[in-house]
Amino acid sequence: MSAPNIPQIRLYQDWLREQRGLSFDTYDALWRWSVTDLDAFWQSIWDYVGMRSPTPHTAVLADARMPGAKWFPGAQVSYAREVLRHADAAHAAGMPAIVSDNELGEVREMSWPELRRQVASVALTLRSLGVQRGDRVAAYMPNVPETMVAFLACTSIGAVWSVCAPDMGTAAVVDRFRQIEPTLLIAADGVYYGAKPVDRSAVVQELRGALPSVQKLLLLRTPHAAQQLAADADWHDAISRNDAEVAAFEPEWLPFDHPIWIVYSSGTTGLPKPIVHGQGGIIMTMYACGMHNDVGASYGANNFGERFHWYSSTGWVMWNCQLSGLAFGSTIVIYDGHPAGSKEKPDWAVLWRFVAKHRITFFGAGAAYFTNCMKAGVVAADCGDLSRVRALGSTGSPLSEDVQRWGTAQLKAAGASDVWWCNISGGTDFCGAFVGGNRELPEVPGQMQCRQIGHAVEAWNENGQPVIGEVGELVCTRPIPSMPLYFWGDEGNARYLSSYFDTYPGVWRHGDWIKIGEDGGCVIYGRSDATINRQGLRMGTSEIYSAVEALPEVLDSMVIDLEYLGRESYMPLFVVLRPGVALDDAMRAKINGAIKTSLSPRFLPNDIFQVDEIPRTLTGKKQELPIKKLLLGQPIEKVVNREAMANPASLAWYVEFAARRAAS
């Protein structure tokens, strides 16, 4: 018999009615209460999830300034305790904590008691290596269970975690880690990715040499390294303790605003911004977002057997989202590998087979992943039994209507009975989601269902006024707990203020275009600083991409609007075409026709150019703004950090194009 899967947000509203006497006829009414009475709302989240603290808090929101909000002063919290409190009940129900798989088919299961033991063993090892509360621990690790154990061990002793993925080169990692002065480096000496072993031993050595603050190295040895490195401790030894001290270990209680981790902006220009989040803020916002993501405890009757997977690398904030499944009591299923097997022989059905194999109930990935699956002609029904999938998650970029309809049809054909899309928009900046899903609301393909509870999101026009049914700047007018505490090493909060608060003092400006409909549904139109303005009509780049990339001949595209200081707009469109397809007059007409039909003749490009690649960040975002600045005459070194790119070699064509354009 299948679990009832009553939506988490409905269970919360039932509790509000029974315990607080609060009843809401519509989701909009619930949302308005949650962003108006912040004290009552966030206290209700604290009580509903059963947060504990050895000391009471003296207020919920003691200071509502942005930045600088003070949440739950006096409270002490622990992310590791939030995770491990599920251990006994989940294990008794026969549910594992972590299931992992990789390109080599190496499946591992970690039980909840084993997770608890390994976290304690590694935490005690960290202390023996000299790590103290407040020290930064840097990790150069792939998406494997060891990385999650390392994080939980760090946070359980009050150390501050920061991770970079092994697909990043030395310079990009050093740019991040050097700023935060870590005392310990945890690293893997190799990975298997894209159907081949990748040696990382030389990079680990370079990191040690380039990070003078690092005193000790804790090494995860793999079969993929070309050399044996000397290390201060081996991972195998770090997890091997099973004595009385391990059995008695308990994670430390930490102040609500004690730093939990440092994540980084994409680093498009200059040094990446080291964003510091707090323990309590992350926990509280995580639980609020959990209502929308609708992931439940796998050992509870409502979500019995839940298995949560969101494909990510450790270099993307969705790794943190995947990790949060443990705090909900869910079994998390992680995949370490390329989502299409290899670049040489892409197979976009890899993850679908993985989802079927491990009986996953919630399958999340980047929007670009699902687009690639559709274009590759993936047939989900050929990938195994997908009948247990009840939810598809999407983020990273706008998900087109066509792709959403395709995904729903594929899963239904593969045996899934009721498919719900959880399309979210949030960000690394506050490690949450401004806009997300709600299983009780109608779904409109191509839209996100609602603004999330506790998140006072509005669309503002050029006069700083909220608008409905129009594209405007995405702003957040009230604080949320997971907004950054600060940027590491940011004198006087200068970078923090300029990043989010320079346009509207005291109001968070996120840097995206958003349209909020009368029904509360939301559409994100891409970055507001890379937008298109043609004859006074603004347009997010995502709408151009939806039109152009719907053509089977177009694999990828990027559009740049060079309107600048009142000059007439010049808008080139760059396209990557399928092998064997040429950009001839007929193809140009087809592209222009798609834009004209889907959007408006106003948004026809001035020129179309065929390119080999679209420049992208390591997290898959198109480098619109750097290329825009390059074409406006700025030197490439000033506008882009090659080490933060997935394909830095792609820049050469654009540099040459910019030079030709400048000469003419």
SULZI-V587400 format. One line per field, one symbol per residue. ss: DSSP state (H for helix, E for strand, - for the rest). burial: I if it has 24 or more other C-alpha atoms within 12 Angstrom, else O. Layout:
ss = ???
burial = ???
This chain:
ss = -------HHHHHHHHHHHHH------HHHHHHHHHH-HHHHHHHHHHHH-----------EEE------EE----EE-HHHHHH--HHHHHH-----EEEEE-----EEE-HHHHHHHHHHHHHHHHH-------EEEEE----HHHHHHHHHHHH---EEEEE-----HHHHHHHHHHH---EEEEE-EEE----EEE-HHHHHHHHHH-----EEEEE------------EEHHHH-----HHHHH-----EE---EEEEEE---------EEEEEHHHHHHHHHHHHHHH-------------EEEE-------HHHHHHHHHH---EEEEEE-------------HHHHHHHH----EEEEEHHHHHHHHH----HHHH-------EEEEE-----HHHHHHHHHHHHH------EEEE-EEE----EEEEE-----------E-EE-----EEEE-----E----EEEEEE---------EE---HHHHHHHHHH-------EEEEEEEEE-----EEEEEEHHH-EEE--EEE-HHHHHHHH-----EEEEEEEE---------EEEEEEE-------HHHHHHHHHHHHHH--HHH---EEEE-----EE----E-HHHHHHHH----HHHH--HHHE--HHHHHHHHHHHHHHHH-
burial = OOOOIIIIIIIIIOOIOOOOOOOOOOIIOIIIIIIOOIIOIIIIIIOIIOIIIOOOIOOIIOOIOIIIIIIIIIIIIIIIIIIIIIIOOIIOOOIIIIIIIIIOOOOOIIIIIIIIIIIIIIIIIIIOIIIIIIIIIIIIIIIIIIIIIIIIIIIIIIIIIIIIIIIIIIIIIIIIIIIIIIIIIIIIIIIIIIIOOIIIIIIIIOIIOIIOIIIIIIIIIIOOIOOOIOIIIIIOOIIOIOOOOIOOIIIIIIIIIIIIIIIIIIIIIOIIIIIIIIIIIIIIIIIIIIIIIIIIIIIIOOIIIIIIIIIIIIIIIIIIIIIIIIIIIIIIIIIIIIIIIOOOOOIIIIIIIIIIIIIIIIIIIIIIIIIIIIIOOIIIIOIIIIIIIIIIIIIIIIIIIIIIIIIIOIIIOIOIOOIIIIIIIIIIIIIIIIIIIIIIIOIIIIIIIIIIIIIIIIIIOOOOOIIIOIIIIIIIIIIIIIIIIIIIOOOOIOIIIOIIIOOIOOIIIIIIIIIIIOOIIIIIIIIIIIIIIIOOOIIIIIIIIIIIIIIIIIIIIIIIIIIOOOOOIIIIIIIIIOOOOOIOOOIIOIIIIIIOOOIOOIIIIOOIIIIIIIIIIIIIIIIIIIIIIIIIIOOIOOIIIIIIIIIIOIIOIIIOIIOOOOOO
